[in-house]
């Protein structure tokens, strides 16, 4: 499953350092693939899937590294950002946002977004996370989405993860938000926008 690779990137890789994300642009993923979007003036925009994400100031962009490590014909990392470089140690949770698109054809039994939480939950639990709740409806800007929350104890800190999923244009879109507490997760989610202008 392609999402497993994103978790490998989140927790197992030590990509080379790069500059801040303030003016980063991403190159196209490949011929016939959805537009991967770009970061301009601190906001990631994806016209193909019609959403934007306002990046927290000073965060580190690792999208290119994530694409090199995980991309396949049917899965795309659209955005991978971190509060600090993944290789940097710290006493707090390294907050992160990973946005990915997988072809719905990868999952023949998939009929709705909630079905994606079967394999996603199995994978997340295999990484030591505990399920907090059942998947539930969580609209963003009027867009129907499904959300599920997880936690993982790491020494003296607890990682909080929320995953949002929706289906669009033959793809399963997933937004994974990781932070040190629920309030910080909500702040990250609030930067996601399906309107014409980012909040």
N, C-alpha and C positions, 0 to 999 in steps of 0.2 A: 504494500500500500504506500502510495507516494507521501502521504502525510507523515509517515514514520521518518522519512528523510528530513522533514522540517524539524522534527523533534531532535534528530541527531545534530542538526545544525544548531538548534537552540542550546543544547546542553553538552554536546560533545566536541564541537569544533573550536579551533582557535584561529580564526581568520586573521590575515595581516591587517595592520592598522590602516585606517584611511581618514580623510578629513571629515569635518562636520557635514551635515546634510543640507545646509542652507541653500545651495544652488545646484544640487546634484540632478543629473538627467540620466534616464535609463534608456538603453538602446532597445530596438525591437527584439522580441524573443525569437521569432522565426517566421518564415513564409507561411501564410495561411493561419497564423495564430492570432488570438485577440491582441489588441494593442496593450502592451504592458503598463502603459501610463507613464507619468513623469512627475518629478518634483520641481516645482517652480515657486520661488519666494516662500518656501517653508510649507507648502501644501502639495500633497500628492493628489493628482487628478487622473482618473481613468474614464475616458470618454466612452470606451466600448461598453463598460458595465455601468456607466453613469453614476459614479460616486466620487467623493473626495475625502481626504483625510488630512487634517491640520496637524503637523508634526510638533511634538513638544520641543521647545527651544533647547538647543544644544545637544540633542540626541544624536546617536551615531547611526549612519546608514550602512547596512551590510547586505543590501539587496543583491548586488552583483555577486558577492561571495555565496549567498544562499542559492542563487540561480545556478552558479557553476557546480555547486555541490549536490543539488537535488533535482534539477530540471529534467523532465522527460517529455516525450511527445504529448502526453495527456495531462501533465501537471505543470503549473507555472507558479513561481513565487512572484507576487506582484509588488510586495513591499516587506522588508525585514528591517526594523529599527530597534535600537536598544538605548537605554538610558546611559550606559557606558559600554566600552568595548567588551564583547563577550569573554575575552581572555583576561580582562582586568578583574582582580579579586576585590572583594568588598564585604562589609559586615551586613549589608542590606540586600534585599532582592534586587537583581538587575532587571528592572521593568522592561518589557518588550511588547512590540506589536508585530505580528506576522499576518500578512494577508495573502491568501493563496487561492488559486482556481484549479479545479480538477475536472476533467471531462466526466460528465454523468455516465458515459459509456463504460467507465472503469468499474461501475457498480451496477450490474445488470438488474438486481432486485430493487434498486433505488427508485422510489416513486415520488417521495416528498422529501423536503429538507430534514425532517425529523428522522427519517431512515438513516441518514448519514451519521447520526450519533451512535449507532450500533458499533461500527468499526472505529469511530473516533474515540468513543468511551473506552473500548477495549485497549486501544493503543495508549491512551492517556493513563489508564490504570497500570499498564505494564511499565510506565515510567515512574510509578510510585505515588501518583496522585489519587486522592480519594474523591468520590462523587459527593457533591453537596446536595444536589436536587435532581429531579427528573427534568428532561427538556421541557421548556415552556415558551409560549409565544412572547416575543419581545420586539414590537415594531420600532423601527428607527425612521423618523421622517415619513411615517405612513407606510413604509415598506414592511411587508410581513417577513419576520425573521424568527428563527428558533435559537434559544440560548440554553446553555448548560454550564454550571459552575463546578469548579474543582479546587481542592487545596492539597498542598504537599508541605510537610514539615522538613526543614533543612537546618538542623542544629537549633539555634535559638530563634530562627525566623520561620515564618510560614509563607509559602508562595500561594497566591490566589490567582487562579486562571478562570477566565470566562471565554467561552467560544460561541460566536454567533455564526449561523449558517443560513444561507438562502440559495435558491436555484435561479439561474439567469442565463438565457441564451445557450442552453445545452451544457452549462457548467455548474458545478457546486462551488459556491464562493464561501470561504471561511475566513473569519477574523478571529485571531487568537490574541487575547490581552492578558498579560502577566504583570502583576504588581505585588506590593507587600501587604495590601489590605483592600477591602471591598471598595472603600471610598476612592482610592487611587485607580482601581479598575474602572469605576464609573466615570471618573474624569477622562480616562483614555477613550472609553466608548463614546463619550459626548463629543469627541473630535471628529467622529464619523458623520458624514453629511451626504444626503441624496438630493439636496436642493441644488439650485444653479450656482449659488455662491456659498463658499465655506463659512461656517460660523466663526 
